[in-house]
Amino acid sequence: MNHVVAILVAIVLFVAPNAFAQGSGADAGALAALQTAAKADKRALVASTLKLTSIEAKKFWPAYDSYQRTADLLTRRRNVALEGLVSRDQPMSDLYARNFTNELISVEEQEIKARRKMSKAAMRALPPRKAAIYMQLEWKLRVAQAYDIAVAFPLGQIN
């Protein structure tokens, strides 16, 4: 039984990254286009995607701006932790490993809280379908960003 599980895990670890990287041409192209548009002007991308009325915009943009500030801060915290790991010129100690892991978990927990808060604010400011589309857009962009971070930062080494 354990051999079967190990084989399945090995297959997933080998196939999944290749499948994600290749994707279907249209899907990968659409995601790349979203990333490019978001890097150029994310606010404009959101506005064009949601087609907000003036009343919706008045309620939505303050929550959006607050969420983006929080999300950017948390991304920076994650990147600082990862850069610290990569730039170490010595093996990782147990204490450093604990602190590093705790920092990444803390960032994830705060991201979940921020997304939950944004989801509630979006549902108050927008019709539910628009709010769901906004959250889907955010999710797609965050997943793509997480993938980029995962590719850029290698695993720590056990020495």
C-alpha positions as CSV (number, residue, x, y, z in Angstrom):
1,M,0.0,0.0,0.0
2,N,2.8,2.5,0.9
3,H,4.5,1.7,-2.4
4,V,1.4,2.6,-4.3
5,V,1.0,5.9,-2.4
6,A,4.7,6.7,-3.0
7,I,4.4,6.0,-6.7
8,L,1.2,8.2,-7.0
9,V,3.0,11.0,-5.2
10,A,6.0,10.7,-7.5
11,I,3.7,10.8,-10.5
12,V,1.9,13.9,-9.3
13,L,5.2,15.7,-8.4
14,F,6.6,14.9,-11.8
15,V,3.5,15.4,-14.0
16,A,1.7,18.3,-12.3
17,P,4.4,21.0,-12.7
18,N,4.8,20.0,-16.4
19,A,1.1,20.1,-17.0
20,F,0.7,23.5,-15.2
21,A,3.6,25.0,-17.2
22,Q,2.4,23.7,-20.5
23,G,-1.4,24.0,-20.0
24,S,-3.5,24.3,-23.0
25,G,-2.2,27.1,-25.2
26,A,-5.4,29.1,-24.9
27,D,-5.5,28.7,-21.1
28,A,-1.9,29.5,-20.5
29,G,-2.1,32.4,-22.9
30,A,-5.2,33.8,-21.2
31,L,-3.5,33.6,-17.8
32,A,-0.4,35.2,-19.2
33,A,-2.5,38.0,-20.7
34,L,-4.2,38.5,-17.3
35,Q,-0.9,38.7,-15.5
36,T,0.4,41.2,-18.1
37,A,-2.7,43.4,-17.8
38,A,-2.5,43.2,-14.0
39,K,1.1,44.2,-14.0
40,A,0.4,47.2,-16.3
41,D,-2.7,48.4,-14.4
42,K,-4.5,46.0,-12.1
43,R,-7.2,48.5,-11.2
44,A,-8.0,49.1,-14.9
45,L,-8.2,45.3,-15.4
46,V,-10.6,44.9,-12.5
47,A,-12.7,47.9,-13.7
48,S,-12.9,46.6,-17.3
49,T,-13.7,43.0,-16.1
50,L,-16.5,44.1,-13.6
51,K,-18.0,47.0,-15.5
52,L,-18.9,48.8,-12.3
53,T,-21.7,51.3,-12.1
54,S,-20.9,54.6,-10.3
55,I,-22.7,53.4,-7.2
56,E,-20.9,50.1,-7.2
57,A,-17.6,51.7,-7.8
58,K,-18.1,54.1,-4.9
59,K,-18.6,51.2,-2.5
60,F,-16.1,48.8,-4.1
61,W,-12.9,50.8,-4.7
62,P,-12.1,51.7,-1.0
63,A,-12.3,48.0,0.0
64,Y,-10.3,47.0,-3.1
65,D,-7.6,49.6,-2.3
66,S,-7.4,48.4,1.3
67,Y,-7.2,44.8,0.3
68,Q,-4.4,45.5,-2.3
69,R,-2.3,47.3,0.3
70,T,-2.6,44.3,2.7
71,A,-2.0,41.8,-0.1
72,D,1.1,43.7,-1.2
73,L,2.5,43.9,2.3
74,L,2.0,40.2,2.8
75,T,3.6,39.4,-0.5
76,R,6.6,41.5,0.5
77,R,6.8,39.7,3.9
78,R,6.8,36.3,2.2
79,N,9.4,37.4,-0.3
80,V,11.7,38.8,2.5
81,A,11.5,35.4,4.3
82,L,12.3,33.5,1.1
83,E,15.1,35.8,0.1
84,G,16.6,35.5,3.6
85,L,16.6,31.7,3.2
86,V,18.2,31.8,-0.3
87,S,20.8,34.4,0.7
88,R,22.0,32.4,3.8
89,D,25.7,31.5,3.5
90,Q,25.3,28.8,6.2
91,P,23.2,25.7,6.7
92,M,19.7,26.3,8.1
93,S,19.6,25.7,11.8
94,D,16.5,24.2,13.5
95,L,15.6,27.5,15.1
96,Y,15.9,29.3,11.8
97,A,13.8,26.6,10.1
98,R,11.1,27.0,12.8
99,N,11.0,30.7,12.5
100,F,11.0,30.6,8.7
101,T,8.1,28.1,8.7
102,N,6.1,30.1,11.3
103,E,6.6,33.3,9.2
104,L,5.3,31.6,6.0
105,I,2.3,30.1,7.9
106,S,1.6,33.5,9.5
107,V,1.6,35.2,6.1
108,E,-0.8,32.6,4.7
109,E,-3.2,32.9,7.7
110,Q,-3.2,36.7,7.3
111,E,-3.9,36.3,3.6
112,I,-6.9,34.1,4.2
113,K,-8.2,36.7,6.7
114,A,-7.7,39.5,4.2
115,R,-9.4,37.5,1.4
116,R,-12.3,36.7,3.6
117,K,-12.7,40.4,4.6
118,M,-12.5,41.4,0.9
119,S,-15.0,38.8,-0.1
120,K,-17.5,40.1,2.5
121,A,-16.8,43.7,1.4
122,A,-17.3,42.8,-2.3
123,M,-20.5,41.0,-1.6
124,R,-21.8,44.1,0.2
125,A,-20.6,46.5,-2.5
126,L,-21.5,44.5,-5.6
127,P,-24.1,42.1,-6.9
128,P,-23.1,38.6,-5.9
129,R,-22.1,37.5,-9.4
130,K,-19.8,40.5,-9.9
131,A,-18.3,39.9,-6.4
132,A,-17.7,36.3,-7.3
133,I,-16.1,37.2,-10.6
134,Y,-13.8,39.7,-8.8
135,M,-12.8,37.1,-6.3
136,Q,-12.1,34.6,-9.1
137,L,-9.9,37.2,-10.8
138,E,-8.0,37.8,-7.6
139,W,-7.6,34.1,-7.1
140,K,-6.3,33.5,-10.6
141,L,-3.8,36.3,-10.2
142,R,-2.6,35.1,-6.8
143,V,-2.2,31.6,-8.0
144,A,-0.1,32.8,-10.9
145,Q,2.0,34.9,-8.5
146,A,2.4,32.0,-6.1
147,Y,3.6,29.9,-9.0
148,D,6.1,32.5,-10.1
149,I,7.4,32.8,-6.5
150,A,7.7,29.0,-6.2
151,V,9.7,28.8,-9.4
152,A,12.0,31.7,-8.4
153,F,12.9,30.4,-5.0
154,P,14.6,27.0,-4.6
155,L,14.0,24.7,-1.7
156,G,16.3,25.1,1.3
157,Q,19.0,22.5,1.6
158,I,19.5,19.9,4.4
159,N,23.1,19.7,5.3
